[in-house]
Amino acid sequence: MFRKITALSIAGFLAHAAPASADVISNPTNTDSFMYLSGASVGGQQTQFVGQTFTASTTGALTDFRFTLNSSTIPSLYGAVYLWDGSKPTTLLWQSPVVSGAAGLLDFSPVGANVTQGQTYVAFLSTYGIANDSGLATVGDCLSFGACNSNAIPNLGNMVWANVLADGPSWTSVTFRDAAFSATITSPVPEPSTWAMIILGFAGFGLLASRRKQEGALGAA
């Protein structure tokens, strides 16, 4: 009887185990498009990185991030996520393959980009290093007078960009603007096999306690 109850308990627990939780850090999509992203090399329009810093609201995997291009003549670009030290990107977490730079929603699905609660990161769009790229794109953003002040959005940091000069990228971060941006962080949950081991462990302790109690009762008799 005890074994049947234990088996049913495990099956019921696994069937109702909570799914992975997802936190979304979001800045509303906006039709404003003040910031330009360039596909040109050094010597032309030099803004080849545009992005947004954000602070991880939980520890887990960054499974999605999005930007918006309101107009674009750039053939191709890529998205990337780095640690942010307050003034520049440092450690690469993930970089996408080169994708189309056409206007519209740019939706990236990182793999293996694990983030830590309270740590600041930067996600950006870039044309840097793509051979023979050209054109310009307007990146959707929100200004403070448009009710999109970063101070009012939990975990959202600053809009950033970098001009590529002769000695490399030069980063700028501003507190009064944000990109139209969202990031999804998914917190891990134990695998079903892990849950089963945990429950079986508790069941084993329960069975051992029951046997000791029975042995105690027999000894007393």
N, C-alpha and C positions, 0 to 999 in steps of 0.2 A: 504493500500500500504506500509506504513511504517513497519508494522508487517511482511509483506512478505519479504521485503528487509532485515530486521533484522534476520529473520530465515535463509535466504539464506546466509547471512554473517557469521552467527555462523557455519552453516554446512560447508561452504567453509573453514573457518579458522581451524576447527577441522580436516578436511580432509588433510590440508596441514601443520598441526602442526609439528614442527621439532621433530625427534626421539631423544631419549636419546643420548648424546654424550659420546664417549668412548676415553680415553687417554691411550695409551700403552707405558709403560716404558720397554725398551727391551735392553738386552745385547745379541749379536749374539751367537747362538749355536756354540759350538766349540768342536773339537775332543780331545782337551787336557783334561787330567783327573788326575791332580796332587793330588787333595784332596781326602782323604779316609773317608768314613762313616762306622762306625762299628756297628755290631749288638751284640757285646760282652758286658758282664757286667764288673764292676770294676775288674781290675786285668789283663785283656787282652788289646787289642787295645781299647783305651778309647774315641775316637772321636765319640760321639753319637749325635752331632748336627752339621750340615753344612748348611749355609744359606747366604743370601744377604740382606744388608740394602738398603732402597730406601726412597726417599722423595716424598710424594704425590704431583703430579703435579696439582691436582684439588681436590675440595671437592666432595665426592660422595661415592659410594660403591665399594670396591675391589671385583670384580666379577670373577677374574681368576688370577692364578699365576702358573708358570711352571718352573721345573728344569729338568735336564737330567742326567741319570745314564748311563755311558758308559760301565760299566760292574758291575755285582753284584752277590753275593751269599747270600745276606740277604733275609730271607723269607718275612719280613714285616717291614713297617715303617709308619710314618704319616707326614703330613704337618701341619704347624701352622703359624700364623701371630700374632705378638706382637708389642706394642709400643717399641721403642728403645731409651734409654736414653743417648746414646753415648758410652756405654761400655757393656750393657747387656739388655736383654728383660725385660720389666716391666709388662704392662697390656695385658692380653690375649684378642685378638679380635675374633679369630676363630681357631679351631683345627679340622682337618679331622678325620674321623674314620681310623682305621688301614687298610692299603692297601698293595697290593703286592709290594715287593721290587725288582722286576725283572728289568733288564736293559731296557732303553728306555726313552721315554718322560713321565714325571709325571705331569699331568694336574689336578689342583685342582680348584674347583668352590665354593668359600666361600659364605655363606649366612649370612647377618647381619653384615658384617665386614665393617663398615663405617670409612672412613679416612678423614683427614682434610688437606687442601692444606698447604704445607710448613712443615708439621709434618713428622718426620722420623720414619720409621717402619722397622721391620725385618721379613722376611719370611724364614722359614728353613725346612729342612728335619730332622727327628729324629727317633731314635730307643729307646730312653730313656723310661724306664718304661714298655716296652713290654716284658712279661715273656718269657724266654727260647729262645730269639732271638739270632742269631749268624751270622757269615760271615762278608764279607767286600764288599763295593761298591765303585767305583770310580765316583766322582761327576764331571760332565763337568764344566770347568771353562775357563777363558781367563786370560792370563798374560799380563803385560804391554808391553812386547816386541812383542806380537801378535796383536798389534793395538786394544786392548780392555781395554785401560786404563780408569779407572773410571772417571778421570777428564774430559774425552772427551765425556762422555755420560750424558746428562742432567737427573737429578733426580736419577741417580744410585749412590749408596753409596759404601760400602766395602763388600768384602767377609768376612764372620765370621765363626767361629767354636767353639765348646766347648768340652773340654775333661772332662769326668766325673771322679772326684777324690773322695776320701773318704768323703769329706765334701760337695760334690755336683758339679755342672757344673762350669768350669772355662773358661770364654770366651776370645777369641782372635779376633781382628779386624785388617785387613791389608788394606792399601791404594793402593797397587800396584796390586791387584788382584780382579776379579769379578767372580761370578758364571755365567754360562750360564743360563740366567734367563729372564722371562718377567712377567709383572704385568699389568692387565687391570683395570682401574678405570672408572666407569660409573657414569656420573653426572645425577642427577634426573631432570625430567621435570614435570610440573603440570599434574595431571590426566585430561582427557577430561571433567569430570564434573566440575573441578576447572576452566578450560578455559571457559566453558559455563557460569558459575557464573560471571566471570570477564567481559565477553562480554555483558551479560545481564545487568550488572551494568552500563557499559558505554552506552548501548542502552537506559536504563532508564533515565540516565542523559540527553541524546540527546532528548528524547521525552519530558521531563520536560522543557528543554530549548525551544523546538519548541512551546509548549503550551504557555509558558510565552511570547514568541515573538508574537504569534497570539493574545493573550489577550492584549498585548501592542498596537498592530495595531488597534484592535477594539476600545480600549479606546481613541486612538488618533482620530479615525473617529467620 
